Amino acid sequence: MLIFLAAFGVAVLTFRAAKNRGRQGWLWAMFGAIAAVVGTITGTLVFVGLSVSSTDDGVGEVMFGYLLSLVGPFVFMAAVLALLYWLPESVPTVRGLKWAVHRMAMGTKPGVDCVLMVENGVLQVDDVRVDLKEVSEIAADGECLRLAWPSGSVLLLPTGAERSAAERSKRSQGLVRRLIQVRAAS
């Protein structure tokens, strides 16, 4: 039972690491679970093979096979986690023209939850409307999205399912990419 709980813990770790690196968490957790099954089967086959082929005094071989059957799933799951960290980070694809954000407090304006949207080439954030082609800066600033135009600027924090600072940062980078695509198309 403890081995299953430990494997579940490694799967959760893989899920969170994948989300923080801008990848699909559930996909990588499933990949890790499949690797654990392959590791269990491999370790068990080695254990059985060594048990059958060992002589009466081959206790060490049998114990090695047993240890491999217990550790095998974790070795294979660790290989998936290592692969995840070896791959470069990715920026998630953001779709649509409307996104929930939190406008950060600037000057006398308090912060407020609002919607960032683009409609007919016009960018709208809360009560501000500006032609998207007039926006001079579209950049990720840590976890936030910075938009600037000649008469003002705004700092937006994406809201939604992102839980960590790394996830929000990746979401901001995705919004930058999407806004640049929309501006180029308009």
RODO-2510 file (C-alpha; in nm, 4 decimals, decimal comma):
residues 186
     n   res          X          Y          Z
     1     m     0,0000     0,0000     0,0000
     2     l     0,2827     0,2383     0,0823
     3     i     0,4364     0,1785    -0,2590
     4     f     0,1108     0,2846    -0,4278
     5     l     0,0947     0,5991    -0,2161
     6     a     0,4558     0,6803    -0,3004
     7     a     0,3877     0,6225    -0,6723
     8     f     0,0844     0,8508    -0,6478
     9     g     0,3047     1,1146    -0,4830
    10     v     0,5562     1,0935    -0,7673
    11     a     0,2692     1,1228    -1,0185
    12     v     0,1466     1,4393    -0,8424
    13     l     0,5015     1,5762    -0,8466
    14     t     0,5205     1,5028    -1,2206
    15     f     0,1820     1,6734    -1,2763
    16     r     0,2903     1,9902    -1,0948
    17     a     0,6317     1,9992    -1,2609
    18     a     0,4698     1,9672    -1,6040
    19     k     0,2215     2,2487    -1,5309
    20     n     0,5024     2,4734    -1,4041
    21     r     0,6994     2,4102    -1,7218
    22     g     0,4050     2,5001    -1,9462
    23     r     0,3106     2,1455    -2,0421
    24     q    -0,0029     1,9338    -2,0060
    25     g     0,0038     1,8043    -1,6483
    26     w    -0,2425     1,5170    -1,6896
    27     l    -0,0636     1,3902    -1,9998
    28     w     0,2708     1,3765    -1,8215
    29     a     0,1157     1,2178    -1,5093
    30     m    -0,0387     0,9464    -1,7301
    31     f     0,2968     0,8973    -1,9032
    32     g     0,4547     0,8528    -1,5586
    33     a     0,1843     0,6026    -1,4550
    34     i     0,2422     0,3997    -1,7718
    35     a     0,6159     0,4082    -1,7003
    36     a     0,5450     0,2813    -1,3472
    37     v     0,3455    -0,0125    -1,4872
    38     v     0,6271    -0,0931    -1,7307
    39     g     0,8766    -0,0686    -1,4430
    40     t     0,6648    -0,3003    -1,2274
    41     i     0,6339    -0,5581    -1,5048
    42     t     1,0052    -0,5387    -1,5855
    43     g     1,1067    -0,5673    -1,2197
    44     t     0,8680    -0,8582    -1,1603
    45     l     0,9908    -1,0444    -1,4693
    46     v     1,3511    -1,0016    -1,3547
    47     f     1,2536    -1,1223    -1,0056
    48     v     1,0775    -1,4298    -1,1415
    49     g     1,3594    -1,5007    -1,3846
    50     l     1,6224    -1,4785    -1,1133
    51     s     1,4107    -1,6834    -0,8712
    52     v     1,3666    -1,9655    -1,1214
    53     s     1,7238    -1,9707    -1,2467
    54     s     1,9005    -1,9281    -0,9126
    55     t     2,0649    -2,2129    -0,7322
    56     d     1,9917    -2,2959    -0,3698
    57     d     2,2626    -2,0593    -0,2507
    58     g     2,1585    -1,7732    -0,4862
    59     v     1,9742    -1,5760    -0,2202
    60     g     2,1508    -1,2559    -0,3275
    61     e     2,0179    -1,2869    -0,6816
    62     v     1,6640    -1,3392    -0,5589
    63     m     1,6877    -1,0437    -0,3206
    64     f     1,8238    -0,8247    -0,6021
    65     g     1,5289    -0,9286    -0,8196
    66     y     1,2845    -0,8558    -0,5376
    67     l     1,4402    -0,5142    -0,4769
    68     l     1,4225    -0,4403    -0,8486
    69     s     1,0523    -0,5295    -0,8549
    70     l     0,9914    -0,2780    -0,5740
    71     v     1,2161     0,0013    -0,7046
    72     g     1,1538    -0,0497    -1,0780
    73     p     0,8387     0,1661    -1,0961
    74     f     1,0161     0,4574    -0,9288
    75     v     1,3175     0,4297    -1,1570
    76     f     1,0940     0,4459    -1,4623
    77     m     0,8876     0,7332    -1,3162
    78     a     1,2085     0,9196    -1,2322
    79     a     1,3154     0,8746    -1,5947
    80     v     0,9903     1,0415    -1,7079
    81     l     1,0476     1,3268    -1,4626
    82     a     1,4064     1,3657    -1,5848
    83     l     1,2796     1,3757    -1,9444
    84     l     1,0318     1,6465    -1,8465
    85     y     1,3087     1,8617    -1,6997
    86     w     1,5394     1,7875    -1,9922
    87     l     1,2873     1,9213    -2,2455
    88     p     1,2770     2,3000    -2,2859
    89     e     0,9947     2,4883    -2,1179
    90     s     0,7014     2,5654    -2,3427
    91     v     0,4498     2,8468    -2,3575
    92     p     0,0891     2,7278    -2,3594
    93     t    -0,1289     2,8177    -2,6548
    94     v    -0,3940     3,0720    -2,5623
    95     r    -0,7016     3,0868    -2,7819
    96     g    -0,9974     3,3188    -2,8133
    97     l    -1,0329     3,6949    -2,7899
    98     k    -1,1576     3,7310    -2,4313
    99     w    -0,9671     3,6488    -2,1105
   100     a    -1,0317     3,6940    -1,7388
   101     v    -0,7637     3,9091    -1,5741
   102     h    -0,7026     4,1167    -1,2631
   103     r    -0,6003     4,4756    -1,3348
   104     m    -0,3308     4,5622    -1,0838
   105     a    -0,3639     4,8802    -0,8811
   106     m    -0,1788     5,1704    -1,0424
   107     g    -0,1722     5,5201    -0,8942
   108     t    -0,5162     5,6076    -0,7627
   109     k    -0,6938     5,3301    -0,9568
   110     p    -0,7587     5,0278    -0,7344
   111     g    -0,7038     4,6754    -0,8627
   112     v    -1,0109     4,5023    -0,9992
   113     d    -1,1088     4,1757    -1,1672
   114     c    -1,2070     4,2441    -1,5264
   115     v    -1,1984     4,1076    -1,8786
   116     l    -0,9321     4,1715    -2,1410
   117     m    -1,0816     4,1434    -2,4857
   118     v    -1,0175     4,2308    -2,8473
   119     e    -1,3108     4,3117    -3,0711
   120     n    -1,2830     4,4525    -3,4241
   121     g    -0,9216     4,5546    -3,3651
   122     v    -1,0030     4,7397    -3,0422
   123     l    -0,8459     4,6307    -2,7139
   124     q    -1,0683     4,6705    -2,4091
   125     v    -0,9589     4,6376    -2,0478
   126     d    -1,2227     4,7252    -1,7901
   127     d    -1,3374     5,0755    -1,8972
   128     v    -1,0396     5,1512    -2,1252
   129     r    -1,0709     5,1062    -2,5016
   130     v    -0,7745     5,1545    -2,7345
   131     d    -0,7010     5,0579    -3,0947
   132     l    -0,4807     4,7482    -3,0849
   133     k    -0,2439     4,8984    -3,3425
   134     e    -0,1746     5,1909    -3,1045
   135     v    -0,0501     4,9551    -2,8324
   136     s     0,3256     5,0125    -2,8234
   137     e     0,4178     4,7479    -2,5664
   138     i     0,2834     4,3978    -2,5185
   139     a     0,5143     4,2150    -2,2788
   140     a     0,5210     3,9589    -2,0024
   141     d     0,6410     4,1127    -1,6768
   142     g     0,6945     3,8254    -1,4362
   143     e     0,3496     3,6824    -1,3692
   144     c     0,1778     3,9822    -1,5291
   145     l     0,1007     4,1128    -1,8747
   146     r     0,2107     4,4714    -1,9413
   147     l     0,0261     4,6731    -2,2061
   148     a     0,1254     5,0307    -2,2923
   149     w    -0,0007     5,2875    -2,5420
   150     p     0,0716     5,6601    -2,5849
   151     s    -0,1910     5,7772    -2,3323
   152     g    -0,1453     5,5137    -2,0645
   153     s    -0,0553     5,1633    -1,9573
   154     v    -0,1959     4,8751    -1,7591
   155     l    -0,0557     4,5758    -1,5714
   156     l    -0,2746     4,2644    -1,5816
   157     l    -0,2531     3,9401    -1,3845
   158     p    -0,4178     3,6434    -1,5603
   159     t    -0,6788     3,4705    -1,3465
   160     g    -0,8099     3,1181    -1,3778
   161     a    -0,6893     2,7686    -1,2966
   162     e    -0,3204     2,8648    -1,2686
   163     r    -0,2054     2,8066    -0,9127
   164     s     0,1645     2,8809    -0,9062
   165     a     0,3694     3,1817    -1,0049
   166     a     0,5360     2,9783    -1,2814
   167     e     0,1957     2,8807    -1,4272
   168     r     0,0749     3,2432    -1,4230
   169     s     0,4000     3,3526    -1,5867
   170     k     0,3528     3,0974    -1,8653
   171     r    -0,0078     3,2119    -1,9101
   172     s     0,1123     3,5733    -1,9431
   173     q     0,3639     3,4680    -2,2065
   174     g     0,0862     3,2865    -2,3923
   175     l    -0,1317     3,5994    -2,3810
   176     v     0,1566     3,8069    -2,5199
   177     r     0,1935     3,5631    -2,8079
   178     r    -0,1831     3,5636    -2,8741
   179     l    -0,2183     3,9445    -2,8646
   180     i     0,0733     3,9829    -3,1059
   181     q    -0,0940     3,7313    -3,3415
   182     v    -0,4273     3,9172    -3,3225
   183     r    -0,2588     4,2544    -3,3802
   184     a    -0,0732     4,1184    -3,6849
   185     a    -0,3970     3,9763    -3,8272
   186     s    -0,5953     4,2997    -3,7869
***
